[in-house]
């Protein structure tokens, strides 16, 4: 019996599974329009994007440009605000 290789990490697979269950129940909605998701492929894509946001091990999108791929792999750093030096009035 052939062994099935895992495409994504365990955590990402859980997210996709959860999205598929929601789709079957009819409660999975797309991001912007809020419409119900009927497509199986779209449900998988939603699950993978959620996993990407959480930092799970998922390959970058196929259509993504190089700069986008780099940005998605790096963890976002908090911007530190620089305080302005106030000029003393004499």
Secondary structure, DSSP 8 states (H G I E B T S, - for coil): ------SS-HHHHHHHHHHHHHHHHT--B-TTT--B---HHHHHHHHHHHHHHHT-S----TT--HHHHHHHHS----------------
